[in-house]
Amino acid sequence: MKILVADKISPKGVAFLRQQPGMEVVEAYNSSPDKVLELVKDVHAIAVRSETKITAAVIAAAPLLKVVGRAGVGVDNVDVDAATERGVIVMNTPSGNTIATAELTFTHILCGARPVPQAAASMRTGKWDRKTFAGIELFRKTIGVIGLGRIGSEVAKRAQAFGMRVLAYDPYLAPNRAKAMQIEAVTLDELLAGSDYITVHMPLTDTTKYMLDEAALAKCKKGVRLFNCARGGIIKEEALIAALKSGHVAAAGLDVFEKEPLPDTSELRKLPNVTLTPHLGASTAEAQDAVGVEIAEQIADVLNGGVIRNAVNMPSLDAATLKAIGPHLELGTKLGSLVQQLSTGRVERLRITYWGKVAERDADPVTRSVQRGFLRRISSESLNFINAPVHMERLGVQVEVVKSNLDADYTELIQVEAFTAEGACVSAAGTLLGKSNTPRLVAINDCDVEVFPSGSLLVYENTDKPGILGWVGTLMGRENVNIAAMSLSRNTEGGTALTVINLDSTPDERVLKEVHTHPAIRRAVLVNL
C-alpha cells in the first residue's frame, strides 16, 4: 500500500510509516496541484498539514484512497464532503498540539496584562518608558473560558495556578466535570458580563461564527481583555477593532484571523493594544513531533484494518470500543440486509430500536452498519461506515433511531423496521448469544425465530397446515440443496406460519419459483447474508 506524505511532517512519523510491512512511502513536499493529481492515482493514504489542498478533484483521481490524515486540528484544506461521499476517512490529531496552544494562549493573556512586546519594541528604539507600559495583575481577576475542551481545560488549569477565578461556558459541559475542576459553569451572557479576561476555545461553525460580535462585546465589562488562539471568525474583527479603538476592550491577543495570512492593510496591525502572532498555536518542536507521529500511527492503523481514531466524518473507535461493539456491528449489517431483501416495495423509512446495554452506548456505529447492510445489494457504490448515511439520504430513506427503556426478552436487542411507501412494514430483530457474542436472529415480522444470520436463507410464509415443511424439504433434497438448520413460528394455530431455513448452498431462481407453486405458500424469499 502506498502512502503519499504531501506536506512535511515529523521525520519520526515518516520513519514509523516506512517501518510498516507492505507500506511504501512517497514524500512529495511543495507539489503543485497538477502534480498532486498525478501522484494520487495509486495511493491508499495521504498525509498533509495545511499546505496541500485535498480537493474533490484529488479524491476523484485516487480510486484506491482510504484515508486522509491531517497532522493538526483543522481540516479546512480537505474537502470532507467529497471524501465522505467516496467513503474516505478523514482524520486529524486534536490532542497533539493541546499543550502548545494552551501555552501560547496563556502567553497572549500575560502579554495582554503586561505589554511586554510593546515595551521590548520601545527599548529597541533606545527609549526607557516605564510609565506607558504599566500593566495589571492576573491574581484575583476573573477569566472566562468559552469552550472547555482539551485546550480550554489546560488554559483553565494555568489560570487557576495564577490565582484567577475561572468561569466557563460550554453547551456540552457536564456540571460534575465543572465541579471537579473547581470551575463555575455559567451562561454565555453571564460569562461576558463577569469576566476581566475572555479566551475562546471553540471550533468555527455556523453557530460559533461571530459569537463575539458588536452585541456580545457590548455586554462585556469596560476594559475587558480578549484572546483567540482557536479559529478566526469566532470574534468579529470589525467589532473588535471598534471596541479596541473606543477603549471598551483594553487589550487583545490573536493568533488566528478571519483571513489568513492577515492582510497588510488590516487595522489590527496598527493598534498598539493588540498582540498578534501568525497562527503559531501548534508551532513547537514537541507539538510537531507529536502530531506527525500521531497521524502516522492513525494512518497505519486504518490501512492495517485496525482501530479508527480522531475521524472527523465518522465515529472514532478505539480498541476497547471496537472490541465491545464489534459483534453488534456484524449483527446490524445482517439485520439491515435482511429487511431490505424481505421488503417488497420502495422503503421510505428505517426505524432502528435498541434495548439493553447497546442502548446505553453510543449506537451511531451500529446504526451506520445497519444502513450499510441495507444498501449492500442495491447500491453499486463502494460502501462503508463513512458514506452509508450519505447514500441513504440520497435514496430518500429516512433513518429513525430509538433507544428504548422498556423491558425486552433479551439483555441486548436490536430491531430494524422497514416501512414502504405503500404502508407495509418488514421487521427483523437480533441479539448476541453466549460468551462468544454470536449474532442470532430472534424475530422476523414479529414471529419468534432462532436463526444463524449467515449464508443463504429461505424465508417463507404459509397457511399453517400439515405437510408443507416436508414438501419444501423434499424439493431441496431433489435439487441437492442441504438444509443446515431451520426455525418455525406461527401466530395462531391454522393462521400464518413463518419458516426460516439455513441452506448450505443457494438454489437457483427456478427452485424458488417452484416453491411458490404450492397453494398454501403465500410468499417465499431467498435471502443471501
C-alpha positions as CSV (number, residue, x, y, z in Angstrom):
1,M,0.0,0.0,0.0
2,K,1.3,3.4,-0.9
3,I,1.2,6.5,1.3
4,L,1.7,10.0,0.0
5,V,3.2,12.4,2.5
6,A,2.3,15.6,0.7
7,D,3.4,18.1,3.4
8,K,6.4,17.9,5.7
9,I,5.6,16.1,8.9
10,S,7.9,15.0,11.7
11,P,10.7,12.7,10.4
12,K,9.8,10.3,13.2
13,G,6.3,9.9,11.7
14,V,7.7,9.2,8.2
15,A,10.1,6.7,9.7
16,F,7.3,5.0,11.5
17,L,5.4,4.6,8.3
18,R,8.4,3.2,6.4
19,Q,8.8,0.5,9.1
20,Q,5.3,-0.8,8.5
21,P,5.3,-4.1,6.5
22,G,3.9,-3.8,3.0
23,M,3.8,0.0,3.0
24,E,5.6,2.3,0.5
25,V,6.0,6.0,1.5
26,V,6.3,8.7,-1.1
27,E,7.5,12.1,0.2
28,A,6.4,14.9,-2.2
29,Y,6.6,18.3,-0.5
30,N,5.6,21.6,-2.2
31,S,3.9,19.7,-5.1
32,S,1.8,21.7,-7.5
33,P,-2.0,20.9,-7.7
34,D,-1.4,19.2,-11.0
35,K,1.5,17.1,-9.6
36,V,-0.7,16.1,-6.6
37,L,-3.4,14.8,-9.1
38,E,-0.8,12.7,-10.8
39,L,0.7,11.3,-7.6
40,V,-2.6,10.2,-6.0
41,K,-3.6,7.8,-8.8
42,D,-2.4,4.7,-6.9
43,V,-2.2,5.8,-3.2
44,H,-4.1,4.4,-0.4
45,A,-3.4,7.2,2.1
46,I,-2.4,10.8,2.1
47,A,-0.8,12.7,5.0
48,V,-1.0,16.5,4.9
49,R,-0.6,19.5,7.2
50,S,-2.2,22.7,6.0
51,E,-0.4,23.5,2.7
52,T,-1.7,20.8,0.3
53,K,-5.3,21.0,-0.7
54,I,-7.2,17.7,-0.9
55,T,-10.0,18.8,-3.2
56,A,-12.9,16.8,-4.7
57,A,-10.8,16.5,-7.8
58,V,-7.9,15.0,-5.9
59,I,-10.2,12.5,-4.2
60,A,-11.8,11.6,-7.5
61,A,-8.4,11.0,-9.0
62,A,-7.5,8.5,-6.2
63,P,-9.6,5.3,-6.7
64,L,-7.6,3.4,-4.0
65,L,-7.7,6.1,-1.4
66,K,-8.9,5.0,2.0
67,V,-7.8,7.7,4.4
68,V,-6.6,11.3,4.5
69,G,-4.7,12.2,7.7
70,R,-4.2,15.9,8.8
71,A,-1.3,16.4,11.1
72,G,-3.1,19.1,13.1
73,V,-6.6,20.1,14.1
74,G,-8.3,22.0,11.3
75,V,-9.3,20.2,8.1
76,D,-10.1,23.3,6.1
77,N,-7.8,22.1,3.3
78,V,-9.7,18.8,2.9
79,D,-13.0,18.5,1.1
80,V,-14.6,16.4,3.8
81,D,-18.0,16.1,2.0
82,A,-16.3,14.7,-1.1
83,A,-14.3,12.3,1.0
84,T,-17.3,11.2,2.9
85,E,-19.3,10.5,-0.3
86,R,-16.4,8.4,-1.6
87,G,-16.1,6.5,1.7
88,V,-12.7,8.0,2.5
89,I,-11.9,8.5,6.2
90,V,-10.6,12.0,7.2
91,M,-8.7,12.1,10.4
92,N,-7.0,14.8,12.4
93,T,-4.8,15.0,15.5
94,P,-6.7,17.1,18.0
95,S,-4.6,16.2,21.1
96,G,-1.0,16.6,19.7
97,N,-1.0,20.4,19.9
98,T,-3.1,20.8,23.1
99,I,-0.3,21.9,25.4
100,A,1.4,24.1,22.7
101,T,-1.8,26.0,22.0
102,A,-2.7,26.3,25.7
103,E,0.7,27.7,26.5
104,L,0.5,30.2,23.6
105,T,-2.9,31.3,24.7
106,F,-1.6,32.0,28.2
107,T,1.4,33.8,26.7
108,H,-1.1,36.1,25.0
109,I,-3.0,36.5,28.2
110,L,0.2,37.6,30.0
111,C,1.0,40.0,27.2
112,G,-2.5,41.4,27.5
113,A,-1.9,42.1,31.2
114,R,1.7,43.2,30.9
115,P,2.5,44.8,27.5
116,V,5.9,43.1,27.1
117,P,6.0,43.1,23.3
118,Q,5.3,46.8,23.1
119,A,7.9,47.6,25.9
120,A,10.5,45.4,24.1
121,A,9.9,47.2,20.8
122,S,10.2,50.6,22.6
123,M,13.5,49.5,24.2
124,R,15.0,48.7,20.8
125,T,14.4,52.3,19.7
126,G,16.5,53.5,22.6
127,K,13.7,54.6,24.9
128,W,13.2,53.9,28.7
129,D,9.5,54.4,29.1
130,R,8.3,52.8,32.4
131,K,5.0,54.8,32.7
132,T,3.5,54.0,29.3
133,F,3.9,50.2,29.7
134,A,2.5,49.8,33.2
135,G,0.2,46.7,33.4
136,I,-2.3,44.9,35.6
137,E,-2.1,41.6,37.6
138,L,-3.9,38.3,36.9
139,F,-4.2,37.5,40.6
140,R,-7.8,37.6,41.8
141,K,-9.1,38.5,38.4
142,T,-11.9,36.6,36.6
143,I,-11.2,34.8,33.4
144,G,-14.0,33.5,31.1
145,V,-13.2,30.4,29.1
146,I,-15.5,29.8,26.1
147,G,-15.2,26.2,25.3
148,L,-13.9,23.8,27.9
149,G,-12.5,21.0,25.6
150,R,-8.9,19.8,25.8
151,I,-7.2,23.2,25.2
152,G,-9.7,25.2,27.2
153,S,-9.3,22.9,30.1
154,E,-5.5,23.3,30.1
155,V,-5.9,27.1,29.9
156,A,-8.2,27.0,32.9
157,K,-5.7,25.0,34.9
158,R,-3.0,27.6,34.2
159,A,-5.3,30.4,35.2
160,Q,-6.1,28.7,38.5
161,A,-2.3,28.5,39.1
162,F,-2.2,32.3,38.8
163,G,-4.9,32.6,41.4
164,M,-7.7,33.5,38.9
165,R,-11.4,32.8,39.3
166,V,-12.5,30.7,36.3
167,L,-15.9,31.0,34.6
168,A,-16.7,28.6,31.7
169,Y,-19.3,28.5,29.0
170,D,-19.7,25.2,27.1
171,P,-23.0,23.9,26.0
172,Y,-21.7,20.3,26.4
173,L,-20.0,20.8,29.7
174,A,-21.3,18.3,32.3
175,P,-21.9,20.0,35.7
176,N,-20.0,17.3,37.6
177,R,-16.9,17.9,35.4
178,A,-17.0,21.6,36.1
179,K,-17.3,21.0,39.8
180,A,-14.4,18.5,39.7
181,M,-12.3,21.2,38.0
182,Q,-13.4,23.8,40.5
183,I,-14.8,25.9,37.6
184,E,-18.0,27.8,37.6
185,A,-20.2,26.8,34.7
186,V,-22.3,29.8,33.5
187,T,-24.3,31.0,30.5
188,L,-22.5,33.0,27.8
189,D,-24.2,36.2,28.9
190,E,-23.0,35.6,32.5
191,L,-19.5,35.0,31.3
192,L,-19.4,38.1,29.2
193,A,-20.7,40.3,32.0
194,G,-18.5,38.8,34.7
195,S,-15.1,38.3,33.1
196,D,-12.0,40.6,33.2
197,Y,-10.3,38.3,30.6
198,I,-12.0,36.2,27.9
199,T,-10.4,33.4,25.9
200,V,-12.1,31.5,23.1
201,H,-11.6,27.7,22.5
202,M,-14.5,26.7,20.2
203,P,-14.5,25.3,16.7
204,L,-15.6,27.6,13.9
205,T,-19.2,26.5,12.9
206,D,-22.3,28.2,11.8
207,T,-23.3,28.6,15.4
208,T,-20.0,30.0,16.7
209,K,-19.2,32.3,13.7
210,Y,-19.1,35.9,15.1
211,M,-20.1,34.6,18.5
212,L,-18.4,37.7,19.9
213,D,-19.8,40.4,17.7
214,E,-20.9,44.0,18.5
215,A,-23.8,42.9,20.6
216,A,-21.7,40.4,22.6
217,L,-18.9,42.9,23.2
218,A,-21.4,45.5,24.5
219,K,-22.3,43.0,27.3
220,C,-18.7,42.8,28.4
221,K,-17.1,44.9,31.2
222,K,-15.4,48.1,30.1
223,G,-11.7,47.3,30.0
224,V,-12.1,43.6,29.2
225,R,-9.2,41.7,27.5
226,L,-10.0,39.3,24.7
227,F,-7.9,36.4,23.3
228,N,-8.4,34.0,20.4
229,C,-6.0,31.1,19.6
230,A,-8.7,28.8,18.3
231,R,-10.2,29.8,14.9
232,G,-10.5,33.1,13.1
233,G,-14.1,34.4,12.7
234,I,-15.3,33.5,16.2
235,I,-14.5,37.1,17.2
236,K,-15.8,39.5,14.6
237,E,-12.7,41.5,13.7
238,E,-14.6,44.6,12.7
239,A,-16.4,44.8,16.1
240,L,-13.2,44.1,18.0
241,I,-11.3,46.9,16.2
242,A,-14.0,49.4,17.0
243,A,-14.0,48.2,20.7
244,L,-10.2,48.5,20.9
245,K,-10.3,52.0,19.5
246,S,-13.0,53.1,21.9
247,G,-11.3,51.6,24.9
248,H,-14.2,49.3,25.7
249,V,-11.8,46.4,25.1
250,A,-8.5,47.3,26.8
251,A,-6.3,44.7,25.0
252,A,-6.5,41.7,22.7
253,G,-4.2,38.8,21.7
254,L,-4.9,37.0,18.4
255,D,-3.2,34.0,16.8
256,V,-5.9,33.4,14.2
257,F,-7.8,35.6,11.9
258,E,-10.8,35.8,9.6
259,K,-8.5,35.8,6.6
260,E,-5.0,34.2,6.7
261,P,-2.4,35.5,6.2
262,L,-3.7,38.6,7.8
263,P,-3.9,41.3,5.1
264,D,-1.2,44.1,5.2
265,T,-4.0,46.6,5.3
266,S,-5.7,45.2,8.4
267,E,-6.2,47.8,11.1
268,L,-5.3,45.2,13.7
269,R,-1.7,45.6,12.6
270,K,-1.8,49.3,13.6
271,L,-3.4,49.1,17.0
272,P,-0.9,49.4,19.9
273,N,-3.0,47.4,22.4
274,V,-3.1,44.2,20.3
275,T,-0.6,41.3,20.3
276,L,-0.6,39.4,17.0
277,T,1.1,36.1,16.1
278,P,0.9,34.3,12.7
279,H,-1.1,31.2,13.7
280,L,1.6,29.7,15.9
281,G,-0.7,27.6,18.1
282,A,1.0,24.2,17.1
283,S,4.4,25.7,16.3
284,T,6.6,24.0,18.9
285,A,9.1,21.2,18.2
286,E,7.2,19.0,20.7
287,A,3.8,19.6,19.1
288,Q,5.1,19.0,15.6
289,D,6.7,15.7,16.6
290,A,3.6,14.7,18.4
291,V,1.1,15.3,15.6
292,G,3.5,13.8,13.0
293,V,3.9,10.6,14.9
294,E,0.2,10.5,15.9
295,I,-1.1,10.9,12.3
296,A,1.4,8.3,11.1
297,E,0.1,5.8,13.7
298,Q,-3.5,6.5,12.9
299,I,-3.0,6.0,9.1
300,A,-1.1,2.8,9.7
301,D,-4.0,1.5,12.0
302,V,-6.6,2.2,9.3
303,L,-4.5,0.6,6.5
304,N,-3.9,-2.5,8.7
305,G,-7.6,-2.9,9.4
306,G,-7.3,-1.7,13.0
307,V,-9.0,1.0,15.1
308,I,-10.1,4.3,13.7
309,R,-9.2,7.3,15.9
310,N,-9.9,11.0,15.5
311,A,-12.0,10.6,12.4
312,V,-14.0,13.8,11.6
313,N,-16.5,12.2,9.2
314,M,-17.4,9.0,11.2
315,P,-17.4,7.8,14.8
316,S,-13.9,7.1,16.1
317,L,-13.5,3.6,17.5
318,D,-10.7,2.9,19.9
319,A,-9.6,-0.6,20.6
320,A,-11.8,-1.1,23.7
321,T,-14.9,0.3,22.0
322,L,-14.3,-1.8,18.8
323,K,-13.9,-4.9,20.9
324,A,-17.1,-4.1,22.8
325,I,-19.3,-3.3,19.8
326,G,-17.7,-5.4,17.1
327,P,-20.3,-8.2,17.3
328,H,-23.1,-5.5,17.2
329,L,-21.7,-4.1,14.0
330,E,-21.9,-7.5,12.4
331,L,-25.5,-8.0,13.7
332,G,-26.5,-4.6,12.5
333,T,-25.2,-5.3,9.0
334,K,-27.1,-8.6,8.8
335,L,-30.4,-7.0,10.0
336,G,-30.2,-4.2,7.5
337,S,-29.5,-6.5,4.7
338,L,-32.3,-8.9,5.8
339,V,-35.1,-6.3,5.9
340,Q,-34.0,-4.9,2.6
341,Q,-34.3,-8.3,0.9
342,L,-37.6,-9.1,2.6
343,S,-39.2,-5.7,1.6
344,T,-41.5,-5.8,-1.5
345,G,-41.8,-2.0,-2.2
346,R,-39.7,1.1,-2.1
347,V,-38.6,1.7,1.5
348,E,-39.2,5.2,2.7
349,R,-38.1,4.9,6.4
350,L,-36.0,2.7,8.6
351,R,-36.6,2.6,12.3
352,I,-33.8,1.1,14.4
353,T,-34.6,0.4,18.0
354,Y,-32.1,-0.6,20.7
355,W,-32.7,-2.2,24.1
356,G,-30.4,-3.0,26.9
357,K,-26.6,-2.4,27.1
358,V,-26.3,-1.5,23.4
359,A,-28.8,1.4,24.1
360,E,-26.5,2.7,26.8
361,R,-23.5,3.1,24.5
362,D,-23.0,5.4,21.5
363,A,-25.0,3.4,19.0
364,D,-24.0,5.5,16.0
365,P,-21.5,3.0,14.6
366,V,-24.2,0.2,14.8
367,T,-26.7,2.5,13.1
368,R,-24.2,3.0,10.3
369,S,-23.7,-0.7,10.0
370,V,-27.4,-1.2,9.6
371,Q,-27.5,1.3,6.8
372,R,-24.5,-0.2,5.1
373,G,-26.2,-3.6,5.3
374,F,-29.4,-2.2,3.9
375,L,-27.6,-0.7,0.9
376,R,-25.3,-3.7,0.3
377,R,-27.3,-5.3,-2.5
378,I,-29.0,-2.2,-4.0
379,S,-26.1,0.2,-4.5
380,S,-23.3,-0.1,-6.9
381,E,-21.2,2.4,-4.9
382,S,-18.3,1.4,-2.7
383,L,-20.0,1.4,0.7
384,N,-18.6,1.6,4.2
385,F,-19.4,3.2,7.6
386,I,-18.5,6.6,6.3
387,N,-20.6,7.1,3.3
388,A,-23.6,4.8,4.0
389,P,-25.7,7.7,5.6
390,V,-25.0,9.9,2.6
391,H,-26.3,7.2,0.2
392,M,-29.4,6.6,2.4
393,E,-30.2,10.3,2.3
394,R,-29.7,10.3,-1.5
395,L,-32.2,7.5,-1.8
396,G,-34.7,9.4,0.3
397,V,-34.7,6.9,3.1
398,Q,-35.2,8.4,6.5
399,V,-33.5,6.8,9.4
400,E,-35.0,6.9,12.9
401,V,-33.2,5.7,15.9
402,V,-35.0,4.8,19.2
403,K,-33.3,3.8,22.4
404,S,-36.0,2.0,24.5
405,N,-36.0,1.7,28.2
406,L,-38.9,-0.8,28.1
407,D,-38.4,-4.4,29.1
408,A,-37.3,-6.8,26.4
409,D,-36.9,-10.6,26.4
410,Y,-33.1,-10.2,26.0
411,T,-30.4,-8.2,27.8
412,E,-29.5,-6.7,24.4
413,L,-31.7,-6.4,21.4
414,I,-31.7,-4.6,18.1
415,Q,-34.8,-4.4,15.9
416,V,-34.9,-2.9,12.4
417,E,-38.2,-2.0,10.8
418,A,-38.5,-1.0,7.1
419,F,-41.6,1.0,6.1
420,T,-42.6,1.1,2.4
421,A,-44.3,3.9,0.5
422,E,-47.4,1.6,0.4
423,G,-47.6,1.4,4.2
424,A,-46.2,-2.2,4.5
425,C,-43.6,-2.9,7.3
426,V,-41.0,-5.6,7.4
427,S,-39.1,-6.1,10.6
428,A,-36.3,-8.2,12.0
429,A,-34.7,-8.4,15.4
430,G,-31.5,-9.9,16.7
431,T,-29.3,-10.3,19.7
432,L,-25.9,-11.7,20.8
433,L,-25.8,-15.1,22.5
434,G,-23.1,-16.9,24.5
435,K,-19.7,-15.9,25.7
436,S,-18.6,-15.5,22.1
437,N,-21.4,-13.0,21.4
438,T,-22.7,-14.9,18.4
439,P,-25.3,-12.9,16.3
440,R,-28.7,-14.6,16.3
441,L,-32.0,-13.6,14.6
442,V,-34.8,-13.9,17.2
443,A,-37.8,-12.4,15.3
444,I,-38.9,-11.7,11.8
445,N,-42.1,-9.8,11.2
446,D,-42.9,-10.2,14.9
447,C,-42.7,-14.0,14.7
448,D,-40.2,-15.6,17.1
449,V,-37.4,-17.5,15.4
450,E,-33.9,-18.6,16.3
451,V,-31.7,-18.4,13.2
452,F,-28.0,-18.0,12.5
453,P,-27.8,-15.0,10.2
454,S,-25.3,-16.3,7.6
455,G,-25.2,-17.8,4.2
456,S,-28.4,-18.5,2.3
457,L,-31.8,-18.4,4.0
458,L,-35.1,-19.5,2.6
459,V,-37.8,-17.5,4.3
460,Y,-41.4,-18.3,3.5
461,E,-44.9,-17.6,4.9
462,N,-47.7,-20.1,4.5
463,T,-51.1,-21.0,5.8
464,D,-50.5,-23.1,8.9
465,K,-51.3,-26.7,7.8
466,P,-49.5,-30.1,7.8
467,G,-47.1,-31.3,5.1
468,I,-45.6,-28.0,3.8
469,L,-42.3,-28.3,5.5
470,G,-41.9,-31.9,4.2
471,W,-42.8,-30.7,0.7
472,V,-40.2,-28.0,0.8
473,G,-37.6,-30.3,2.3
474,T,-38.2,-32.9,-0.5
475,L,-37.9,-30.2,-3.1
476,M,-34.5,-29.1,-1.6
477,G,-33.3,-32.7,-1.5
478,R,-34.2,-33.2,-5.1
479,E,-32.1,-30.2,-6.1
480,N,-29.2,-31.5,-3.9
481,V,-29.5,-28.4,-1.6
482,N,-28.7,-29.4,2.0
483,I,-30.7,-28.0,4.9
484,A,-28.4,-26.9,7.8
485,A,-31.0,-25.7,10.3
486,M,-34.5,-24.4,10.4
487,S,-36.8,-22.4,12.6
488,L,-40.6,-22.4,12.6
489,S,-43.1,-20.0,14.1
490,R,-46.8,-19.1,13.7
491,N,-49.2,-16.5,15.1
492,T,-52.1,-18.9,15.8
493,E,-53.0,-22.5,15.0
494,G,-54.2,-22.6,11.5
495,G,-53.2,-19.0,10.9
496,T,-50.0,-17.8,9.3
497,A,-46.8,-19.7,9.8
498,L,-43.2,-18.4,9.2
499,T,-40.3,-20.7,8.4
500,V,-36.7,-19.8,8.0
501,I,-34.3,-22.5,6.6
502,N,-30.5,-22.2,6.6
503,L,-29.2,-23.7,3.4
504,D,-25.7,-24.9,2.6
505,S,-25.9,-23.7,-0.9
506,T,-28.1,-21.3,-2.9
507,P,-30.7,-22.8,-5.1
508,D,-31.4,-21.1,-8.4
509,E,-34.4,-18.9,-9.2
510,R,-36.2,-21.9,-10.8
511,V,-36.4,-23.6,-7.5
512,L,-37.8,-20.5,-5.8
513,K,-40.5,-20.3,-8.5
514,E,-41.4,-23.9,-7.8
515,V,-41.7,-23.1,-4.0
516,H,-44.3,-20.5,-5.0
517,T,-46.4,-23.1,-6.8
518,H,-47.6,-24.6,-3.5
519,P,-51.1,-23.2,-2.9
520,A,-50.5,-22.8,0.9
521,I,-47.3,-20.8,0.5
522,R,-48.1,-17.1,0.3
523,R,-44.6,-15.7,-0.2
524,A,-41.1,-17.1,-0.3
525,V,-37.8,-15.1,-0.5
526,L,-34.2,-16.3,-0.9
527,V,-32.0,-14.2,1.4
528,N,-28.3,-14.0,1.0
529,L,-26.4,-12.9,4.1
